[in-house]
Amino acid sequence: MTIHLLRSLALLLASALPSVAVHAADAEKPDVVLHGELTGKDNQTYRTLPFDVPAGVTRITVQFEYSGREEKTTVDLGLLGPDGFRGQDGFRGWSGGTKKRFTVSATDATPSYLPGAIRPGRWQLLLGIPNIRQESHSSYTANIWFGHADDPAWKPAVLNPPLRKEAGWYRGDLHMHTAHSDGGCKSQTGERVPCPLFFTVQAAAQRGLDFIAITDHNTVSHANAMRELQPYFDRLLLIPGREITTFTGHANLFGTTALVDFRVGSKEVPDWNALLKAIAPLHGLISINHAIRPSGEVCMGCGWTARPPADMSLVQAVEAVNGSDAGTPISGLPFWESQLAKGYRLTAIGGSDNHEAFQNEARIGTNPTGVPATVVYAQELSMPAILDGIRAGHVFIDTEGSRDRLLELSGEANGTKAVMGDALRVPAKASASFDVHVGHAQGANLVVLLDGKPLAPAVDARIDTDDLHRSFSWTSDGKPHWLRVEVDDAAGRALLVGNPIYLNPTR
């Protein structure tokens, strides 16, 4: 039983509230369950259901069900904080009969409810019964979950069901800005103004993306707007993130809305290692952004200049392609490969760094939504599955953000199989076989890279079909290597960037 469940149980037993049960052991089970009955005598009355919130709770999530709808029974729902209707921390919202579940926290709340700090004490569900027939009976159940500061953003699962349950390749954009930081667009009168988050989400949906991460600078205020939009955009997964923006580098943090002190260089956060260690328990995923950008007045702190050097074992990914920088002197690909050469297994991802939702210019600094696309093989379209796929390295980058280009790499040695991001043990003098699948890139060239250098002549480079399958073998020297594939255009610019299979890794 977790500590917060023990505290919840103690408080509930001490208060001896009627009709309350507390579940333990399984973190996905509710912390509190309230049961009750309604009859015709409750018609057009209000009822409060009290429950105690322990210290340390940062989120309250409620799922409410009742019977009798076939007899036109209607129960409306609201929430009161410890002050009831009389104080500042009192009325927290009223959804009537429109919602079966809702959540409130300091960062975000279901529409109808108010975000704000969760104060310990006695809270109340507020029921309104506008209609129940004289002869009718209705039973209700309220399941209540208590969240905590280090919970991942996908908890509890009742709030965040997968949008699709099929395993497959999912395309997304992992770096986007809105009115909650420096994202802008033209107003109705043509003035440049902070751009509403809705337009960023709408542009991504029109682009055909499966997921996006909103990564405004050093804030998660956008989480509240995302909470409102997700039910409508039920084909597009919205992942809360932020761009941790410091004087010595930027990094995206995905999958948590917890408070993070970003003041690298301050007494409280002396360096990046202190920040990375503070982030580690939050269940999120962190990626270094545009590492080779020059830092200065045009882009303050944009280049990665962490001093002392960051412990890269605390980092999961690198933004190897930012907007349209693939093949340019400021591409992040060399920085990423330099980390691979040191033995770190960091996943290469991409992000548009979009700052204006509907602009379509493809030059550095004004990057269209979804260019590049990060394409992730995930077990389902859900936040934890997408982030798990990135952690595992089951990713390729589509630098032009096409809707259908595909790059797959698999390997096999001694009966063991591996795909991009996996490790493969190949003893000295033994051979490994590899298979490459490229889709919808006819006319481009396939490049096989071993430790960042072309492995020639591994395969015929010319891609002469939109459904290419090529195989090759490699004889091991027993030492650590990393092998990946790319698809390049005629000028040598990468169109598809694959993550490696790690051969005999030491980490």
Beta strands, then each sheet from edge to edge (+ up, - down):
strand 1: 20-21
strand 2: 32-39
strand 3: 45-53
strand 4: 57-66
strand 5: 74-80
strand 6: 91-96
strand 7: 101-105
strand 8: 121-131
strand 9: 137-148
strand 10: 168-173
strand 11: 184-186
strand 12: 192-194
strand 13: 211-214
strand 14: 237-246
strand 15: 249-254
strand 16: 285-288
strand 17: 317-322
strand 18: 347-351
strand 19: 373-378
strand 20: 395-398
strand 21: 406-413
strand 22: 416-419
strand 23: 423-424
strand 24: 431-439
strand 25: 445-450
strand 26: 453-454
strand 27: 467-475
strand 28: 481-488
strand 29: 494-498
strand 30: 501-503
sheet 1: 1+ 2- 9+ 4- 7+
sheet 2: 3+ 8- 5+ 6-
sheet 3: 18+ 17+ 16+ 15- 14+ 13+ 10+ 19- 20+ 29- 28+ 25- 26+
sheet 4: 18+ 17+ 16+ 15- 14+ 13+ 10+ 19- 20+ 29- 28+ 30- 23-
sheet 5: 11+ 12-
sheet 6: 22+ 21- 24+ 27-
end
